[in-house]
């Protein structure tokens, strides 16, 4: 999860680099009360350093959290 004030730029570069989509969630900073966006994006452990470099390049003030995901299912019917 990436909390940033530059969601469009980060999302665009992530989607271009990793060739998959992002999900943007509207949020409001609890301390600052500023509008922010959370980008939800799933990568494998080998892609984390590239993701961090992209985010840091565009928004050095962004917060990035990394959580383990047990499995990802796409297009279940």
C-alpha positions in Angstrom: 0.0 0.0 0.0 1.3 3.4 -0.9 0.0 6.6 0.7 0.8 9.6 -1.5 -0.3 13.0 -2.7 0.8 12.1 -6.2 -1.3 9.0 -7.0 -1.7 9.5 -10.7 2.0 9.8 -11.5 2.9 6.8 -9.3 0.0 4.6 -10.6 0.9 5.4 -14.2 4.5 4.5 -13.8 3.8 1.3 -11.8 1.3 0.1 -14.4 3.7 0.8 -17.2 6.7 -0.8 -15.4 4.9 -3.9 -14.1 2.2 -4.3 -16.7 -0.6 -4.7 -14.3 -3.3 -2.4 -12.7 -3.4 -0.5 -9.5 -6.3 0.3 -7.2 -6.7 3.9 -5.9 -8.5 4.5 -2.6 -9.5 8.0 -1.4 -8.2 8.8 2.1 -7.7 11.8 4.5 -4.7 12.2 6.6 -5.5 11.8 10.3 -2.8 14.3 11.5 -2.8 16.7 8.5 -6.4 16.4 7.5 -5.2 16.6 3.9 -6.7 14.6 1.1 -4.5 11.7 0.1 -4.8 8.6 -2.0 -3.8 5.0 -1.0 -2.6 2.9 -4.0 -3.1 -0.8 -3.5 -0.6 -2.7 -5.6 0.5 -6.3 -5.5 4.1 -7.3 -6.4 6.2 -10.3 -5.7 9.2 -10.1 -3.3 11.6 -9.7 -6.2 9.8 -6.5 -7.4 9.7 -4.7 -4.0 13.0 -2.8 -4.5 11.9 -1.6 -8.0 8.5 -0.4 -6.5 10.3 1.5 -3.7 12.6 3.2 -6.2 9.7 4.3 -8.4 7.7 5.7 -5.4 10.8 7.4 -3.9 11.6 9.0 -7.3 8.1 10.5 -7.7 7.1 11.2 -4.1 9.9 11.0 -1.4 7.3 11.8 1.3 5.1 8.8 0.4 4.5 6.0 2.9 4.9 2.5 1.7 3.7 -0.6 3.6 4.6 -4.1 2.6 2.4 -7.0 3.8 2.6 -10.7 3.0 -0.1 -12.0 0.8 -0.9 -15.7 1.0 -2.4 -16.0 -2.5 -3.8 -13.9 -5.3 -6.8 -15.0 -7.4 -7.9 -13.2 -10.5 -11.2 -13.5 -12.3 -12.8 -16.1 -10.2 -16.2 -17.2 -11.4 
